[in-house]
Structures are given as structure tokens and as C-alpha cells.
Amino acid sequence: MKKNKRIGAIVDELVNNPNRLYDSKHFCDKYDIAKSSLSEDIKMINEILEERGSGHIESTPGVGGGIRYIPGISKESVVQLQEELIEKLEDPSRILGGGFIYTSDIMFDGYYVRNMARFIAQKFNKLGADYVVTVETKGIPLAAQVASLLDIPMVVIRREAKYSEGSTVSINYFSGSYDRIQKMSIAKRAVEPGTKAVIVDDFMRGGGSIKGIEEILAEFNIETIGSAVAMASREPAKKKISDYISILYLDSIDEEGKTIKISPNEDL
Amino acid sequence: MKKNKRIGAIVDELVNNPNRLYDSKHFCDKYDIAKSSLSEDIKMINEILEERGSGHIESTPGVGGGIRYIPGISKESVVQLQEELIEKLEDPSRILGGGFIYTSDIMFDGYYVRNMARFIAQKFNKLGADYVVTVETKGIPLAAQVASLLDIPMVVIRREAKYSEGSTVSINYFSGSYDRIQKMSIAKRAVEPGTKAVIVDDFMRGGGSIKGIEEILAEFNIETIGSAVAMASREPAKKKISDYISILYLDSIDEEGKTIKISPNEDL
């Protein structure tokens, strides 16, 4: 196979399998090339990805080493994504009353989810998490995509214990958004005790849900080592959790004046 | 930019934006090349993707035309995927009783979801659907990935109307799996009346859920033009819907003998 074609083929394989460790033998055998030629190819592919801002290749030599695609996104692309999201989300027809705005279309849109997930995965890539955890429903596509990019399992916490989950552990927590006690439940077999998790959700107001997730994970001796949301509300300024990443901030919703104000996270 | 690098860069851009129509000007301007060079590049990229079984490039000439990556998966890859899934799913520790088996880890695994979604998207690509519709919760990552590959929105039907969805339409339907009446509800603003949808879910027993989704969509004059599930039960043989695609068939669960029998869909 010509070098041109080989480069394209390896790019296709790597970007479709993010964070998967490939033995260099895999590509040498597949394309019948020497290790030195593969090294040149990988060097070029790394340049391509870095120039495009879509990540890089990590090559680790020796036994247990190999080639791995680490997905990423450039700052310029994140800024553009934020601008696009803000323009969509500030549409006053999204105001639902009670401090809610309609966001399902955004959270279920493949293009936005793929790009938001790249930003979050890039932030979490070096943490060494074992799971991406979310609570149903609206954050699931984003959490699933982050987990897919990090090549680790996603765990979905349910609002109600389901028979199809086997035995579960449940807790009650206070949700500021709904101003009431809510329940969450996790399948025992979904997680291994003594591991590490990152939490991904669509929206955070006071941080009650994420705090609840942290608590239910703590029941399994699972440490939360990072949290990310698509959008966090500025109010209340004092959250129940201190350390989180948000792509956007919801500044205010003026129901009478029919305006929504959203600003980007500038600490990229 | 050298041709080698350009090929890799265009592959990265196209495979990350499936089914998105690119004007050839986009690439000609970006890489400062003539249309004839781009045509050669695209021809080569099409060969790469077809040889790898990961789809093809559709080029349509003239006004309103352009270049589009149509994702796919080879028959051999589907067969391999089915074998891997069956080996995982036939593990007797998955038996939960009551005819249920534990599948959440599979439905929330990025690698399996990406590949199952490629198979389903390939089947649905030419139908011209406007939405991929699912009902919460376990089928959401698969439906989201199919929607992402087809570049159309996903719509999630909720078990309970949520305030954050705005006004909703609800129906009751009979679920054979749970042997009771269940409710489903859809946000009015999530769908445009008079459109077409495909349905994607994790599991089908009698087809009651999918029939329910068809009915709720019919309330909006939305036609269901295809349905797909990761796994369908052989029993009952008579389903409430007639036309569906399944990746796997659940033949039997023997709770006493502690065995699960699953077979692949061979009509690929």
C-alpha cells in the first residue's frame, strides 16, 4: 500500500478508537512495513492531528508500550463552539419558567455533544479515571461520548431502582433545582469498589446532584477526581461542590424581559 | 502541505463529521489546492475507507452538491462484533431472574456502542429520516451514536413528563417485559409534525415499547420508517411490530440450568 493511503488508513483506525493502546506490531503486520517506517508515519500523523488541534499520538517504547490516540480540541474550536452554543441557548423561546430553560435539543445533538465531549475528555485525559458517571437522563449522551473518548466505561445512576439493574444501592439527596428530596440508585455490579470516577452532567445549579453522585460513589469507596457540566448557573454562587469544569455559565434568566444571558468559560 | 499529510487531515475531518455535506471549496481553500487535486484526494480517501470497510465518500457534483462521508462497517467486522457480544452476554452471571439479563455494561460501553451504531446507521442511511427516537434510558447511548452518524437529531421519550421539557404529550401503552401499563411522554418542541423517524432501542421483547413510540410519534403525524434494537427476544414470536432490525437474538434464558443462549442476526 502506498504511503499516502497508509497514512489515511491509520488515521481512520486511530481516530475511531481513541485512547486504545495499539502494539506497533498491529500496524507493521497489517501494512507489511518495518518499525522505522511506522515510526515515520506516526510522526506525520501526530503532526497532522496537532496542526488540526484534534489531539495527538502518544508513543511509549518498550514492553507494554505502544501507540495511542489522545483526542483533543483546539482553544479556537472551543471558543467557536461556545459562541455557537450561546447563540442557540440565548434564544428567549427557551424560557420555560421557574428558572428552567429548554436545552434537550442541544444535549441530544451529535455535533455539539461530540465537541463538548472533546473538551471535557481533554481536561480529564490524564486523571486516570476508571469510570465516567452521570445521572439520567439529559447528560447521558455527553457522558457516553466522554467515556468513549477516554475508553473507559460509563455508569448511569438511575432515579429509580430498575429490576434490570440487579441489586442496587440508593440514597436520598436534596435537589436545589426541584427544591425537594430526590432519590438516586446505582447498580452494585456496575462499579468496582476502590476505584476512581469523573462525573459528567448537563447542568449544575447548586451542585446537589453532583454532590449526591459523589456520596453514592463513596458508598463503594469510589473517589470522585473530577466533575464537568455543559453549563453551570452563576446562582447560587456557593455550590455544594468546589471543583468543577463548566463549558458555559448561565448568568441570568429574565422571564418578564424575555432574555437569557449566558457567558463562556474563559479558563480553557 | 504535502499530499500525505493532506490525505490524513481530510480523513480526520471527514470521519469526525459523518454525513455532513462539505462544499469542495472548503477543502480547496483550506489546503490551497485545485479542484482536480481534491478530486484525486477524495478518490483515494474513498478507496481507503472502502478497503477498511468503514464507509465511503459520496461526491455529488453541481450546485448544492459536495462531499459527504457515509459511515459503514464491513460484514466481517459485524460478525466479529456479534461474536464478541455473544461471548460477553452468554455469561450466566448476567441472569437476573424474571427473564431479565444484565446488559447495562454493554449498552454503556463506547467500543460496542460505536460499532453497533455503525451497523444500524449503515442500514438506515438511505431512508432519509429526520430523527432518531428512543425511550429512556438504556438505549440512549446507542440512539445518540446512530443519530450522530446520520447527522440528525435524537429525540428521547421520557417515562415521566419533566418540567424541563416544556409542554408534553403523553400516552399509556402495555409493556410485556414489565407486564403492566406504562406511560411515555414526549416534549412538543422536540419534534416537527409531518416528518419521518427511525426508532433505536436496546432490547425488544414483544415490541410494546416500540409500538408505543410509533403511536406517540403518530400523534405528531410522524411516520416511523425503521426500527432497530441491539437484541430482540425470540419469544414471543409474534411481535407487536413487524419490521425491525436486530443485531442479536436472545434465544433462551434457563434460570435453573444457568445458561443463556444468544444467536447472531445472519441477515447482514
Interface residues (C-beta under 8 A of the other chain):
Chain A: K3 N4 K5 I7 G8 A9 I10 V11 D12 E13 V15 N16 N17 R20 M44 I45 E47 I48 L49 E51 R52 S54 L96 G98 F100 Y102 T103 S104 D105 F108 D109 G110 Y111 V113 R114 E136 T137 K138 I140 P141 A144 Q145 A147 S148 L149 D151 P153 M154 V155 V156 R158 Y163 S164 E165 G166 Y178 A187 R189 A190
Chain B: K3 N4 K5 I7 G8 A9 I10 V11 D12 E13 V15 N16 N17 M44 I45 E47 I48 L49 E51 R52 S54 L96 G98 F100 Y102 T103 S104 D105 F108 D109 G110 Y111 V113 R114 E136 T137 K138 I140 P141 A144 Q145 A147 S148 L149 D151 P153 M154 V155 V156 R158 Y163 S164 E165 G166 Y178 A187 R189 A190
